[in-house]
Amino acid sequence: AAVPTTTRITHISEWWRLIFFTFAVIPSVVSVWGYLMMNFHAAYVSLTFWSFAAVCLEICVLTSPQRYKSKREKAKIAALGMLFGLSPLFSGLTLLKSAHNQTKLLSYFIIFYSSCWILVMPLTWLCLTKLYSKMSEAKLSHTLMAIFKSQFGVLVTLLYVATTPLRCIADVPSTSNILDSCGNPIFNTIWVSLAIMIAWHVGYVIHPIIGRRALRWSDIMAFRLSLLECVQFVFFCVLAVSAMVLFASTNPQGSPFDEFMQITTCIFLFSAGTLLFMLGLEYILLPMFKRVWRGSEGSVRMKG
């Protein structure tokens, strides 16, 4: 009798890449249109859907890791990395034209961080794809299958959260400052969506790279944690709690972004930024730099 074989999927269809790219590019199109038309409503709408677009882009990046050595594939990944920061950049440039000081201050913050994303994400996603390309066929198949199954749940959740402030934004007259009427839920929605995206990224994208070094609940229960793991776990807990506070405080009808929300946002952003930096540096950038350094040392020895 024939022995049944398990089909291993080491890539996702290009049709899925096209579909998710279409979803990902919509907030960027809205953002660019808002910049050209100087439409502040479009800028805020684009910002609320940024995390949704970011997940779609990451799925596009991980479509075909085994084709990483292709120059065409590398160019696509680099372009997707730049697109990651394009949407918030044009939203920030639009808000920079506002006559309200609070909105201008927000625009500087958005422009700075989106510029950093445009510079950092191409290299980060190239490094990430290279790490995926080095996986065994069985592990890569299992990882891509898990990411593909999870994407529908996370995208529906992000879509639901992102639509929360739309009615409030639409009801604000074009002559009024949107933040005065809809600071909450706009910011609450943006940060909660970001928290969902980070949780998905850590659980489904970073976890396969970590492998046996991944932190397990048994390690947490027995407190078998290194100092670095303890710090990462604390930051993740702070991020989760602050995100839940922001979600619970969301007012769909609209209200100003008060001091309590501002303090909670600062705590959330500090935790999220530090956690992402630590994870990206430890599991993506440093391993790549070590391989490059060892490769250069090996070539020098060969020449010697």
Backbone torsions as a table, in degrees:
resi	resn	phi	psi	omega
1	ALA	NA	145.5	-179.7
2	ALA	-71.0	139.9	178.8
3	VAL	-86.7	122.2	-180.0
4	PRO	-65.1	138.2	178.5
5	THR	-110.6	149.1	179.4
6	THR	-90.6	126.0	178.7
7	THR	-73.6	126.2	179.2
8	ARG	-104.8	124.3	-179.0
9	ILE	-100.8	110.8	-178.9
10	THR	-104.4	9.3	175.5
11	HIS	-157.0	161.0	176.2
12	ILE	-107.0	142.5	-175.5
13	SER	-54.9	144.1	176.5
14	GLU	-62.2	-24.7	177.2
15	TRP	-65.5	-39.3	176.7
16	TRP	-66.5	-37.1	177.1
17	ARG	-61.1	-42.2	179.9
18	LEU	-65.0	-41.6	-179.3
19	ILE	-63.7	-48.6	-178.2
20	PHE	-71.2	-30.6	175.0
21	PHE	-65.0	-39.0	178.0
22	THR	-61.2	-45.5	176.8
23	PHE	-61.6	-40.3	-175.4
24	ALA	-69.5	-33.0	-173.7
25	VAL	-82.2	-16.0	-178.2
26	ILE	-59.9	-49.0	177.0
27	PRO	-59.6	-33.7	177.4
28	SER	-67.4	-39.9	177.8
29	VAL	-63.8	-44.0	177.7
30	VAL	-61.7	-40.4	-179.2
31	SER	-65.5	-45.6	179.2
32	VAL	-65.3	-40.8	177.1
33	TRP	-61.9	-41.8	177.7
34	GLY	-62.9	-35.4	178.4
35	TYR	-68.2	-43.6	-178.8
36	LEU	-67.9	-37.3	-178.4
37	MET	-91.8	-2.7	-174.8
38	MET	51.9	49.4	-177.8
39	ASN	-104.0	107.7	-177.4
40	PHE	-70.6	-29.6	177.7
41	HIS	-60.7	-44.0	179.9
42	ALA	-64.5	-36.4	179.8
43	ALA	-62.8	-44.5	-179.8
44	TYR	-69.9	-37.7	177.8
45	VAL	-62.6	-43.0	178.5
46	SER	-61.0	-40.2	-179.8
47	LEU	-65.0	-37.7	-178.4
48	THR	-68.4	-24.7	-179.5
49	PHE	-99.3	9.7	-175.5
50	TRP	-64.8	-43.8	-179.7
51	SER	-64.4	-38.0	175.8
52	PHE	-59.0	-46.3	179.6
53	ALA	-65.8	-36.4	-178.1
54	ALA	-64.0	-40.5	177.7
55	VAL	-65.3	-42.0	177.7
56	CYS	-60.5	-41.1	179.6
57	LEU	-64.9	-40.9	-178.5
58	GLU	-66.4	-34.6	175.5
59	ILE	-65.1	-38.6	176.1
60	CYS	-62.5	-39.4	-179.0
61	VAL	-63.4	-40.3	-174.5
62	LEU	-91.9	19.0	-178.0
63	THR	-64.6	-46.1	-174.6
64	SER	-138.6	73.5	-177.8
65	PRO	-61.4	-31.1	-177.0
66	GLN	-70.7	-13.3	176.0
67	ARG	-96.2	21.4	-175.1
68	TYR	-59.4	-36.5	-175.5
69	LYS	-69.2	-15.0	178.6
70	SER	-69.5	131.9	178.9
71	LYS	-63.2	-35.3	179.0
72	ARG	-64.4	-40.7	179.2
73	GLU	-67.2	-40.4	177.6
74	LYS	-62.9	-39.5	178.6
75	ALA	-64.7	-39.6	178.0
76	LYS	-63.3	-44.6	-178.5
77	ILE	-64.3	-42.5	178.2
78	ALA	-62.9	-40.9	178.7
79	ALA	-65.1	-40.2	177.4
80	LEU	-64.8	-36.6	176.9
81	GLY	-63.6	-39.4	177.4
82	MET	-68.8	-37.0	179.0
83	LEU	-64.1	-25.9	179.1
84	PHE	-54.8	-38.9	-178.3
85	GLY	-101.2	-1.5	-175.8
86	LEU	-67.1	-45.0	-177.3
87	SER	-60.2	-53.7	178.4
88	PRO	-66.0	-28.3	179.6
89	LEU	-62.4	-49.3	-179.2
90	PHE	-69.7	-30.9	174.4
91	SER	-64.4	-42.8	177.6
92	GLY	-63.2	-40.9	178.6
93	LEU	-65.0	-33.8	177.0
94	THR	-67.6	-47.4	-179.1
95	LEU	-66.1	-22.6	178.4
96	LEU	-63.7	-23.2	-179.9
97	LYS	-82.1	-2.8	-178.0
98	SER	-68.7	151.6	177.9
99	ALA	-87.4	-6.0	-177.4
100	HIS	-92.8	130.9	-175.9
101	ASN	-62.6	-39.0	-179.2
102	GLN	-62.9	-41.1	179.1
103	THR	-67.6	-38.6	177.9
104	LYS	-64.1	-41.4	177.9
105	LEU	-61.0	-41.4	176.6
106	LEU	-62.7	-39.0	-178.5
107	SER	-64.0	-38.7	177.7
108	TYR	-61.7	-42.7	179.3
109	PHE	-61.6	-45.8	-178.0
110	ILE	-66.6	-43.6	-178.8
111	ILE	-63.2	-42.4	-179.8
112	PHE	-61.2	-50.7	-176.0
113	TYR	-70.5	-37.2	178.7
114	SER	-67.4	-34.6	175.7
115	SER	-64.7	-39.7	176.3
116	CYS	-62.8	-41.7	178.8
117	TRP	-61.7	-42.5	-178.5
118	ILE	-62.0	-35.8	-179.4
119	LEU	-79.4	-37.2	-171.3
120	VAL	-88.7	-40.1	-170.1
121	MET	-64.7	-37.0	176.7
122	PRO	-57.0	-46.7	179.0
123	LEU	-65.6	-41.9	-178.8
124	THR	-62.2	-45.7	-178.4
125	TRP	-72.3	-30.2	173.9
126	LEU	-65.5	-43.1	177.4
127	CYS	-64.4	-42.0	-179.9
128	LEU	-62.5	-45.0	-179.6
129	THR	-64.9	-37.1	178.1
130	LYS	-64.3	-39.7	176.8
131	LEU	-63.6	-39.9	177.4
132	TYR	-65.9	-36.2	-177.9
133	SER	-67.3	-21.2	179.9
134	LYS	-88.4	-2.4	177.4
135	MET	-69.4	154.7	172.3
136	SER	-66.6	159.1	-177.8
137	GLU	-60.3	-39.5	-179.2
138	ALA	-66.9	-44.7	-179.0
139	LYS	-67.8	-40.8	179.0
140	LEU	-63.3	-41.9	178.2
141	SER	-61.3	-45.8	179.4
142	HIS	-63.2	-40.6	-178.2
143	THR	-67.3	-47.3	-179.9
144	LEU	-64.6	-36.3	177.9
145	MET	-64.3	-42.4	179.2
146	ALA	-64.6	-41.7	178.9
147	ILE	-64.7	-43.0	-178.3
148	PHE	-64.7	-40.6	179.2
149	LYS	-67.9	-36.9	-175.5
150	SER	-76.6	-24.1	-171.0
151	GLN	-63.8	-33.7	-177.0
152	PHE	-68.2	-41.3	178.3
153	GLY	-64.8	-45.6	-177.1
154	VAL	-70.6	-36.3	-179.7
155	LEU	-69.8	-39.3	176.3
156	VAL	-63.7	-41.6	178.0
157	THR	-62.5	-46.8	179.6
158	LEU	-63.9	-37.8	178.7
159	LEU	-65.1	-40.8	178.6
160	TYR	-63.4	-45.7	-178.8
161	VAL	-66.3	-41.2	-175.7
162	ALA	-66.8	-26.5	-178.6
163	THR	-81.4	-7.6	-176.6
164	THR	-56.2	-47.1	-175.3
165	PRO	-87.7	3.5	-171.9
166	LEU	-62.6	-44.8	-178.8
167	ARG	-64.1	-41.2	179.2
168	CYS	-62.6	-43.3	179.2
169	ILE	-63.9	-42.4	-177.9
170	ALA	-65.5	-30.1	-176.9
171	ASP	-80.4	-11.3	-178.7
172	VAL	-81.9	128.4	178.0
173	PRO	-62.9	152.2	-176.9
174	SER	-64.6	-21.4	-178.8
175	THR	-86.5	-9.0	-176.9
176	SER	-97.3	159.1	175.7
177	ASN	-81.0	118.2	-174.9
178	ILE	-63.6	-34.2	-177.8
179	LEU	-65.0	-30.7	179.5
180	ASP	-65.9	-31.7	-177.5
181	SER	-100.9	-31.1	-171.8
182	CYS	-131.2	25.0	175.5
183	GLY	-55.4	-42.4	166.9
184	ASN	-109.1	108.4	35.7
185	PRO	-106.3	5.3	-173.5
186	ILE	-60.3	-55.9	-177.0
187	PHE	-66.0	-39.5	178.3
188	ASN	-57.7	-43.6	-179.8
189	THR	-64.2	-44.3	-178.6
190	ILE	-61.2	-45.8	-175.6
191	TRP	-74.4	-37.2	177.3
192	VAL	-64.9	-41.6	177.1
193	SER	-62.0	-39.9	178.4
194	LEU	-63.4	-39.7	178.5
195	ALA	-63.8	-41.5	177.7
196	ILE	-63.4	-42.1	-179.7
197	MET	-63.9	-42.3	179.8
198	ILE	-63.9	-44.0	179.9
199	ALA	-61.4	-43.0	177.2
200	TRP	-64.4	-42.7	-178.4
201	HIS	-62.1	-45.8	-179.2
202	VAL	-67.1	-42.4	-174.9
203	GLY	-74.3	-33.9	-172.8
204	TYR	-114.9	-25.3	-176.9
205	VAL	-101.3	-47.3	-177.9
206	ILE	-79.7	-38.0	-174.5
207	HIS	-54.5	-43.3	179.2
208	PRO	-63.1	-27.9	179.1
209	ILE	-73.1	-37.6	-178.0
210	ILE	-65.6	-40.3	178.9
211	GLY	65.4	-126.9	-176.7
212	ARG	-69.3	-16.2	179.2
213	ARG	-80.6	-2.3	-177.2
214	ALA	-62.1	142.2	179.2
215	LEU	-75.5	128.4	-178.8
216	ARG	-111.5	158.5	179.3
217	TRP	-62.7	-31.7	177.9
218	SER	-63.9	-36.1	177.5
219	ASP	-67.7	-38.1	180.0
220	ILE	-68.9	-43.4	-179.5
221	MET	-63.0	-40.2	179.3
222	ALA	-87.1	-2.4	-179.2
223	PHE	57.6	41.5	174.6
224	ARG	-91.8	71.7	-175.0
225	LEU	-122.9	138.2	170.0
226	SER	-75.5	170.0	-179.8
227	LEU	-61.3	-42.1	-180.0
228	LEU	-64.6	-43.6	178.5
229	GLU	-64.1	-37.5	178.2
230	CYS	-63.8	-42.8	179.0
231	VAL	-64.4	-44.0	179.3
232	GLN	-62.2	-41.8	-179.9
233	PHE	-65.1	-40.4	178.5
234	VAL	-63.5	-44.9	-180.0
235	PHE	-64.4	-38.3	178.1
236	PHE	-65.1	-40.3	178.4
237	CYS	-64.7	-42.8	178.0
238	VAL	-62.9	-42.8	178.0
239	LEU	-60.1	-45.3	-178.0
240	ALA	-64.9	-44.2	-178.8
241	VAL	-65.5	-45.6	-180.0
242	SER	-64.6	-35.1	176.9
243	ALA	-66.2	-40.6	178.2
244	MET	-65.6	-36.9	176.9
245	VAL	-64.3	-44.6	179.0
246	LEU	-63.5	-40.6	179.1
247	PHE	-65.7	-42.6	-179.9
248	ALA	-67.4	-26.2	-177.6
249	SER	-91.9	1.1	-177.4
250	THR	-65.3	131.5	178.8
251	ASN	-116.6	99.9	-176.7
252	PRO	-61.0	-27.3	-179.9
253	GLN	-73.4	-21.2	175.8
254	GLY	102.4	134.7	175.7
255	SER	-160.4	162.5	179.2
256	PRO	-64.2	157.4	178.1
257	PHE	-85.6	95.3	-171.6
258	ASP	-76.1	179.5	-175.4
259	GLU	-64.6	-37.1	179.2
260	PHE	-61.8	-42.6	178.4
261	MET	-65.9	-37.0	179.2
262	GLN	-65.1	-42.9	178.4
263	ILE	-64.2	-44.9	178.7
264	THR	-61.6	-39.2	178.3
265	THR	-63.5	-43.2	179.1
266	CYS	-61.0	-42.4	177.8
267	ILE	-63.3	-43.7	-179.8
268	PHE	-62.8	-48.0	-176.9
269	LEU	-65.4	-39.0	178.4
270	PHE	-64.0	-44.0	-179.9
271	SER	-65.9	-45.7	-178.6
272	ALA	-64.6	-46.2	-179.2
273	GLY	-62.9	-43.3	-179.6
274	THR	-66.5	-43.2	-179.5
275	LEU	-63.9	-45.8	179.5
276	LEU	-63.4	-40.7	179.0
277	PHE	-63.0	-44.6	-179.4
278	MET	-64.6	-44.5	-179.2
279	LEU	-67.1	-46.1	-179.7
280	GLY	-63.5	-40.9	-179.5
281	LEU	-68.4	-42.9	-174.6
282	GLU	-73.8	-42.0	-169.4
283	TYR	-105.7	-14.6	-177.3
284	ILE	-118.1	-58.1	-172.2
285	LEU	-75.7	-49.2	-178.4
286	LEU	-60.7	-45.6	176.8
287	PRO	-57.9	-37.1	179.3
288	MET	-68.8	-42.6	179.2
289	PHE	-64.3	-36.9	178.5
290	LYS	-65.1	-41.2	178.6
291	ARG	-64.8	-41.6	179.1
292	VAL	-63.8	-42.8	-179.0
293	TRP	-64.2	-44.4	179.0
294	ARG	-65.1	-38.4	178.2
295	GLY	-63.9	-41.7	178.8
296	SER	-66.6	-38.6	177.2
297	GLU	-64.3	-41.2	179.1
298	GLY	-62.9	-41.3	-179.7
299	SER	-67.2	-36.1	177.5
300	VAL	-64.3	-42.8	178.9
301	ARG	-65.1	-38.2	178.2
302	MET	-62.8	-41.3	179.3
303	LYS	-68.6	-35.3	178.4
304	GLY	-66.0	NA	NA
